[in-house]
Amino acid sequence: MYIQEKKLKTEAEKELKKRFPFLSHWEISRGKKMAEAVVDILATAKFNDKEYHFCVEAKRTGYPQYIREGILTLKKFTGANPSYYPVIVVPFISEQGKKICDEYNIGYIDFSGNAKIAYESIFICTQGVDRSKETKAISQSIFSPKSARITKFLLAKPHAEWIQRDIAGRTGLSKGLVSRIIAKMIDTGYVTKKDKKLMLANFDDLFSAWVESEMKRRERKKNYYVWAQNPPKLMEEVHSMLSRDKIKYAFTQEAGASLVAPFATFSIVSAYIESLDKFPVKLLSASEADKGFNLTVIEAPDEYIFMNARDKGGLKVVDNFQLYADLKKNPLRGEKQATHILALIKKESR
């Protein structure tokens, strides 16, 4: 959601008043300079005889890069004017944007119902449900199954510099698609460009945004019960049958995590497969089940899952980025494993 600056500030003022209905006698000014520091909006309001002071940065979009820019301005201002409480106002704030604000103790408000303010005796925390159509469209475009190859490619080598031709060649995408997606990634602040060289702007920002999108992605999958002595034996049997028929696959979730590092026992084996129609139901004597299943087969949204798959002990497993996102989809079963995989990702990204 992109809004003209004047309208953006007007809307920000309205949101500020709306979120504090118990405050009155509002005094609002824009672009006022105090102690060599300038913010978009300064506001003072009263509750009984007590005054509350707010300094506000209004950003046209809530992508992490813009949030960070706003925080720098607010920190400079409150450093010189400590009586003011800093607030970021944006059309829509992402989960990563919220984390960044929390990290720097900055309040936030968006136009979709999200807000968090912790100012002396005032505490407000609300979760929004609506989202800008434009923000959704850009996110879906960048993180659609094919386009997301670029994200995973950049995350795998976070300190490297690339030209678009290299990215197209390494991801198997057309130059035209790479050009369009890179342009959007630059606009949203995920990628920087200097002298025709492209580089990841911030690993955590892009990774968190992709995981958030991946967790919402709809999956085509089927659940089966297959008799097996234990989950590891079932994994070997699935591998044997699929490899025999040259069907691409890769284990994920708890089964995949068990191949990367030792974990507690698990009961359900999950695997991506190139097509649900190719799954050898009869050969495995598999029975489709809604309850009591021990095998989940997921149709891969893109071939890149298999292109990035690793061999662990003769079995195929998805890359750590995909593994982490898939484990986060099942927090009750996969949270501990997800934490461990995230530590591995962080270590490899240094």
C-alpha positions in Angstrom: 0.0 0.0 0.0 1.7 3.2 -1.2 0.1 6.5 0.0 1.1 10.1 -0.8 3.1 11.7 1.9 0.6 14.3 2.9 -2.3 11.8 3.1 -0.1 9.3 4.9 0.6 11.8 7.7 -3.0 12.7 7.9 -4.0 9.1 8.3 -1.2 8.6 10.8 -2.6 11.4 13.0 -6.1 9.8 12.8 -4.7 6.4 13.8 -2.8 7.9 16.7 -6.0 9.5 18.1 -8.1 6.4 17.4 -5.8 4.1 19.4 -5.9 6.4 22.4 -9.6 7.3 22.9 -9.0 8.0 26.6 -6.5 10.9 25.8 -7.8 14.4 25.0 -6.6 17.9 24.3 -4.4 16.8 21.4 -1.8 19.2 20.1 -0.2 18.0 16.8 2.6 19.4 14.6 4.4 18.1 11.6 8.1 18.3 10.7 9.1 20.3 13.8 12.8 20.5 14.6 13.9 20.0 18.2 17.5 19.8 19.3 18.7 19.3 15.7 16.4 16.3 15.2 13.3 16.2 13.0 10.4 13.7 12.9 7.2 13.5 10.8 4.8 14.2 13.6 4.9 15.5 17.2 1.9 15.0 19.4 1.0 15.8 23.0 -2.2 14.7 24.7 -3.6 14.6 28.2 -5.3 12.1 30.6 -6.6 14.0 33.5 -3.7 16.4 34.3 -0.9 14.2 33.0 0.7 14.9 29.6 1.9 12.2 27.2 4.3 13.1 24.3 4.6 11.1 21.1 7.1 11.4 18.2 6.0 9.6 15.1 7.7 8.5 11.9 5.1 7.6 9.2 6.4 5.3 6.4 4.7 4.6 3.1 5.3 0.9 3.5 6.1 -1.5 6.4 8.9 -3.5 4.8 11.8 -3.9 7.2 14.2 -1.5 5.4 11.7 1.4 5.9 11.0 0.3 9.5 14.8 0.5 10.2 15.1 3.9 8.6 12.2 5.2 10.8 13.8 3.8 13.9 17.1 5.5 13.2 15.3 8.9 13.0 13.2 8.2 16.1 16.3 7.1 18.1 18.1 10.3 17.2 15.1 12.4 18.2 14.5 10.6 21.5 18.2 10.7 22.3 17.9 14.5 22.3 14.3 14.6 23.6 13.8 11.7 26.1 10.4 12.8 27.2 8.9 11.6 23.9 7.7 8.1 23.2 8.7 6.9 19.7 6.1 5.3 17.3 6.3 4.0 13.8 3.1 4.2 11.7 2.8 2.3 8.5 -0.1 1.0 6.3 0.8 -2.6 7.2 3.5 -4.0 9.4 5.0 -7.5 8.8 5.9 -10.0 11.6 9.6 -9.1 11.0 8.7 -5.4 11.3 7.1 -6.1 14.6 10.2 -7.9 15.8 12.4 -5.1 14.8 10.3 -2.5 16.6 10.2 -4.7 19.8 14.0 -5.1 19.6 14.5 -1.3 19.7 11.6 -0.6 22.1 9.7 1.3 19.5 5.9 1.4 19.4 4.0 0.7 16.2 0.6 1.3 14.7 -0.7 0.3 11.2 -3.8 0.8 9.3 -4.8 -2.9 9.5 -5.4 -3.1 13.2 -1.9 -4.0 14.4 -0.6 -2.0 17.3 1.8 -2.2 20.2 2.4 0.7 22.6 4.1 0.4 26.0 4.4 4.0 27.4 4.5 4.4 31.1 1.0 3.3 32.4 -0.3 2.9 28.8 -0.2 -0.6 27.3 -1.9 -1.4 24.0 -1.4 -4.6 22.0 -3.8 -5.5 19.2 -3.6 -8.0 16.3 -5.0 -6.9 12.9 -6.7 -9.2 10.4 -6.8 -7.2 7.3 -4.0 -6.6 4.9 -3.3 -4.3 2.0 -4.1 -6.0 -1.4 -0.9 -4.4 -2.8 1.3 -5.7 0.0 -0.2 -9.1 -0.5 0.4 -9.0 -4.2 4.0 -8.0 -3.9 4.7 -10.7 -1.3 3.0 -13.3 -3.4 4.9 -12.2 -6.4 8.3 -12.4 -4.7 7.6 -15.6 -2.8 5.6 -17.5 -5.3 7.0 -21.0 -5.7 9.1 -20.3 -8.8 10.1 -16.7 -7.8 11.2 -17.9 -4.4 14.1 -19.7 -6.0 15.8 -16.2 -6.0 15.2 -15.8 -2.3 16.6 -19.2 -1.4 19.5 -18.6 -3.8 20.4 -15.3 -2.2 20.0 -16.6 1.4 22.3 -19.5 0.7 25.2 -17.1 0.0 24.2 -14.0 2.0 27.5 -12.1 1.5 28.1 -12.7 -2.2 27.5 -10.2 -5.0 25.7 -11.2 -8.2 24.6 -9.9 -11.5 21.2 -10.9 -12.8 22.5 -13.1 -15.5 24.2 -15.3 -12.9 21.1 -15.6 -10.8 19.1 -16.6 -13.9 21.6 -19.3 -14.8 21.9 -20.7 -11.3 18.1 -20.8 -10.5 17.0 -22.0 -14.0 14.6 -19.0 -14.3 14.2 -16.7 -17.3 16.1 -13.4 -17.4 12.8 -11.6 -17.7 11.3 -13.1 -14.6 14.6 -12.6 -12.6 14.6 -8.9 -13.7 11.0 -8.3 -12.6 11.4 -10.1 -9.2 14.8 -8.4 -8.5 13.2 -5.0 -9.2 10.5 -5.7 -6.6 13.1 -7.0 -4.1 15.1 -3.8 -4.5 11.9 -1.7 -4.1 11.0 -3.5 -0.9 14.5 -3.2 0.5 15.4 -6.9 0.5 18.2 -6.4 -2.1 20.6 -3.6 -2.8 22.2 -2.7 -6.1 25.5 -1.0 -6.7 27.4 -0.8 -9.9 25.1 -3.5 -11.4 26.0 -5.8 -8.5 23.2 -7.2 -6.4 23.5 -8.2 -2.8 21.3 -9.2 0.1 20.4 -6.2 2.2 19.6 -8.1 5.4 19.5 -11.8 5.9 17.0 -11.9 8.7 14.5 -9.6 7.0 14.3 -11.6 3.8 14.4 -15.0 5.6 11.6 -14.0 8.0 9.4 -12.7 5.2 9.9 -15.8 3.1 9.1 -18.1 6.1 6.0 -16.1 6.9 4.8 -16.4 3.3 5.8 -20.1 3.2 3.8 -20.9 6.3 0.6 -19.6 4.6 1.1 -21.4 1.4 -1.5 -24.0 0.6 -0.3 -27.5 0.1 -1.6 -30.4 -2.0 -1.0 -33.5 0.2 -2.3 -36.9 1.2 -2.0 -38.8 4.4 -1.5 -42.6 4.5 -1.0 -45.4 6.9 1.7 -47.9 5.8 2.8 -50.7 8.0 6.4 -50.4 9.1 8.5 -51.5 12.0 9.3 -47.8 12.9 9.5 -44.4 11.1 13.2 -44.8 10.0 12.2 -48.2 8.4 9.3 -46.5 6.7 11.6 -43.9 5.3 13.9 -46.5 3.8 10.9 -48.3 2.2 9.6 -45.1 0.7 13.0 -44.2 -0.6 13.4 -47.7 -2.1 10.1 -47.6 -3.9 10.4 -44.1 -5.2 14.0 -44.5 -6.3 13.2 -47.7 -8.1 10.6 -45.8 -10.3 12.9 -42.7 -10.6 10.3 -40.5 -8.8 11.8 -37.4 -7.3 11.3 -37.0 -3.5 12.8 -35.3 -0.4 12.0 -35.9 3.2 11.0 -32.9 5.4 9.6 -31.9 8.8 10.5 -34.3 11.7 11.7 -37.0 9.3 13.9 -34.6 7.4 15.2 -33.2 10.7 16.2 -36.6 11.9 18.6 -36.9 9.0 20.3 -33.6 9.7 20.7 -34.0 13.4 19.6 -36.5 16.1 16.2 -35.7 17.7 13.6 -37.3 19.9 11.5 -40.0 18.4 8.8 -39.1 15.8 5.8 -40.9 14.5 4.9 -39.3 11.2 7.1 -39.3 8.0 6.7 -36.4 5.7 8.1 -36.2 2.2 7.8 -34.0 -0.9 7.1 -35.8 -4.1 7.1 -34.5 -7.7 3.4 -35.5 -8.2 0.8 -37.1 -5.9 -0.4 -39.1 -8.9 3.0 -40.8 -9.1 3.0 -42.0 -5.5 3.1 -45.9 -5.5 0.1 -46.5 -3.3 -0.3 -50.2 -4.2 3.4 -51.1 -4.0 3.6 -49.7 -0.5 0.2 -51.2 0.5 -0.7 -47.6 1.6 -4.2 -46.8 2.9 -5.4 -43.2 2.8 -6.3 -42.0 6.3 -7.6 -39.0 8.1 -6.5 -40.2 11.5 -3.8 -42.6 12.6 -1.7 -42.0 9.6 2.1 -42.3 9.7 3.0 -40.9 6.2 2.3 -37.5 4.7 3.1 -37.0 1.0 3.2 -33.4 -0.2 3.3 -32.4 -3.9 6.3 -30.2 -4.4 5.2 -26.6 -5.4 8.4 -26.3 -7.5 11.2 -28.5 -8.8 13.8 -26.3 -6.9 13.0 -28.4 -3.8 14.6 -31.4 -5.5 17.4 -29.3 -7.0 18.4 -28.2 -3.5 17.8 -31.6 -1.8 20.8 -33.2 0.0 21.8 -36.8 0.4 22.0 -37.9 4.0 22.8 -41.6 4.5 21.5 -42.4 1.1 18.2 -40.6 1.7 17.1 -37.3 0.2 16.2 -34.4 2.5 15.2 -30.8 1.7 17.6 -27.9 2.3 17.7 -26.3 5.8 15.6 -23.2 4.7 12.7 -25.4 3.6 13.2 -27.7 6.5 12.8 -24.9 9.0 9.7 -23.4 7.3 8.1 -26.8 7.2 8.8 -27.5 10.8 7.3 -24.2 11.8 4.0 -25.3 10.2 3.7 -27.8 12.9 4.7 -26.0 16.1 3.3 -28.6 18.5 5.5 -31.3 16.9 8.4 -29.4 15.3 9.3 -26.4 17.5 12.3 -28.0 19.1 13.7 -29.3 15.8 13.0 -25.9 14.2 15.0 -24.1 16.8 18.0 -26.4 16.2 17.7 -26.0 12.4 17.5 -22.2 12.8 20.8 -22.3 14.7 22.4 -24.3 11.9 21.1 -21.7 9.4 22.4 -18.8 11.4 25.8 -20.5 11.8 26.1 -21.0 8.0 25.0 -17.5 7.2 27.8 -15.8 9.1 
